[in-house]
Every structure is written in C-alpha cells, then in structure tokens.
Amino acid sequence: MLFFIMHLLAGTVLSGVLVTIVVAVPALFDMGKVAIPVAVAAGVLLAVPVAYLAARALKQPPKPAAPE
C-alpha cells in the first residue's frame, strides 16, 4: 500500500517536472501535442523505481543510535 502512495506522489512530481521542461523549451513546445503525453508517461514510468526505493526505506526499522 505504501508503494502505491509513494508512486502517486513521485509520479505527479516527475511528470510535472517533465511537462514543465516541455513547456519551457521552445523546440519541444511546438510539438506539445505529442511531447506532453510522452513526458507524463515517462514521469509515471520513472516513478516506479523511485517509489519502490522510498517505500523500502520507510519500511525499514530505524537503526539504533551509536553509543557516544
């Protein structure tokens, strides 16, 4: 369940960043009808490993503090 929540968050962020890049670059903006859906799909796909690593890191028990 945590993986799916992390995937929603990471997918939204990565897709938003990629769409912003498409809109900001004039050469890509001209091809917006194709480039924006591709950017969103790439963001969602790139979010899978990010979400997996984030969920795995959050599920691990905290390490005990080292004695001083």
Buried (B, 14 or more C-beta within 10 A) or exposed (E): EEBEEBBEBBBBEBBEEBBEEBBEEEEBEEEEEEBBEBBBEBBBEBBBEBBBEBBEEEEEEEEEEEEE
